[in-house]
Amino acid sequence: MIKILIVDDSPVIRIALKNALNRVDGFEVIGTASNGEEAIKENILKSPDIIIMDISMPVMD
């Protein structure tokens, strides 16, 4: 199973990506974050294999 973390400041994008990726065999969205600071914390806690990330976000890019 490939573990994925989604990072985007738009809740609509986070939900859409999560729903789409969870339907793919072998993919599991293990978390989401709305800014770079949250992404760092989630990365440390959950150790995803892949991070899908927006490049312009509040707090920290």
N, C-alpha and C positions, 0 to 999 in steps of 0.2 A: 504494500500500500504506500503510495506517495503522499506525504503529508504536506499540505499547502496552507500558507498564511496569506490572507488578503489584506492589503493596506490601501485605503482610499478615504478621502474626507467626505465623499458622497455616500450616504446610506443606501441610495438606490443602486449604485454601482456595486457596493459590497454585497447586497442581497442578491442581485442578479448574477454576479460571478459565483457566489456561494451555491446558489441553486443549480446553475449550469454545471459547475465542476463536480458537485456531489452526485450528479447523474452519470458521470463517467466512471466505468469500472477501473479500479486501481487508484483512484484519486479520493482523498479525504481532506476536506477543509477543516483544519484543527483550530482555527481562530481567525479573528478579524481585528483590525485596529483602524482608528480614524486619523492618526497622525504618526509622524516618525518616532516620537518619544514612546508612544504606546507600542509601536512596532518593535522597538528595541527590547522592551520588557517581554512582549509575547515571544520574541525570538529566543530569548534566554530561557524562559519558562517551558516552551513547547518544542524547541528544536525542529522547526519545519525543514523539509527537504527543498521546498521551493517557496519563494516569497514573490507574490505578484503585487507590485507597488506603484502607486501614482508618484509622479516626480515633483509635484508642487502641492504642498499641504500646509495647513496651519501648524503652529508650535515648532515643528522641525520637519524639513524636507528629507 
